[in-house]
Amino acid sequence: MEIPLRDGLHLHVQVQGSGEPLLLLHGFTGSIEAWGQELLGGLSRHRQVIAVDLLGHGGSSDCSDPARFTFEEMLQDILDVLDALGLASVSWLGYSMGGRLALGGAVRQPDRVSSLILESASPGLASENERRARRRADEALAEGILRGGMEAFVDHWMGLPLFATQGKLPPKVREEQRARRLKNRPESLAACLRGMGTGAQPSFWDDLPKIRIPTLLMAGEEDGKFSRIAREMARVMPRARLHLIPRAGHTIHLENPLAWLAAVTTFDPASF
């Protein structure tokens, strides 16, 4: 379905299953399709799954204005979706960029987030110097997308060390991932990097002790950086549990989908 937003744009949303609602937020260059239909089908046997294509991704509206991709604007997009579906508070699950958005939602709109599942997510960069350096890097990457085109960018993105563990996946799976990323528009991805990149986002490190909803922190055992971040988050979040997934790097739902699905479907906020 297409859900209209406050400014004439729309988000593409897929709703399936029944039970307690679970909102899914994908990562940068991702889409609803990136979760995989088998995984979505498995989830929908337990929950009502609300999967969203974030602005500029998948079937949602194209946009070339970085100001429309700020954290505050993209968070309001998600609230617009929940309002359109008549949902006050739901469980939010976010991967990478979607995880940062979900975490920020719990900080800024706690009444709308009943529990959190964060996959390979970070509260952001703690210092302004780090954020400034990252903004410069994101700006250079955005310019590269516009100058070099999508194919060169996607090949560069998939070749990052962060995704090195995906080299073990079957070639068909990697090619399907590449084809899905190529469906996105360069102007939208460049604007998203400028408005919603890690350097542009606020840091939520100081807010973590205030998040008192049940939280599952997931990281791949082979993703050293985000395993470390997840451990640090678990130490300061009063109702968080850490789950390191074996045989997986940054993109757990792609690299070990059965373990990912088991972790998510057995997550019981009432047990916290």
JOPERA-V505261 format. One record per run of one state. SS is the DSSP state (hx for helix, st for strand, lp for the rest). FROM is the first residue (numbers start at 1). TO is the last residue. If there is no record, write none. Layout:
ss->SS from->FROM to->TO
ss->SS from->FROM to->TO
This chain:
ss->lp from->1 to->1
ss->st from->2 to->4
ss->lp from->5 to->9
ss->st from->10 to->16
ss->lp from->17 to->20
ss->st from->21 to->25
ss->lp from->26 to->31
ss->hx from->32 to->35
ss->lp from->36 to->36
ss->hx from->37 to->44
ss->lp from->45 to->47
ss->st from->48 to->52
ss->lp from->53 to->65
ss->hx from->66 to->69
ss->lp from->70 to->70
ss->hx from->71 to->84
ss->lp from->85 to->89
ss->st from->90 to->95
ss->lp from->96 to->96
ss->hx from->97 to->108
ss->lp from->109 to->109
ss->hx from->110 to->112
ss->st from->113 to->119
ss->lp from->120 to->127
ss->hx from->128 to->148
ss->lp from->149 to->149
ss->hx from->150 to->158
ss->lp from->159 to->160
ss->hx from->161 to->168
ss->lp from->169 to->170
ss->hx from->171 to->182
ss->lp from->183 to->185
ss->hx from->186 to->196
ss->lp from->197 to->204
ss->hx from->205 to->210
ss->lp from->211 to->214
ss->st from->215 to->220
ss->lp from->221 to->223
ss->hx from->224 to->236
ss->lp from->237 to->239
ss->st from->240 to->245
ss->lp from->246 to->251
ss->hx from->252 to->255
ss->lp from->256 to->256
ss->hx from->257 to->265
ss->lp from->266 to->268
ss->hx from->269 to->271
ss->lp from->272 to->272
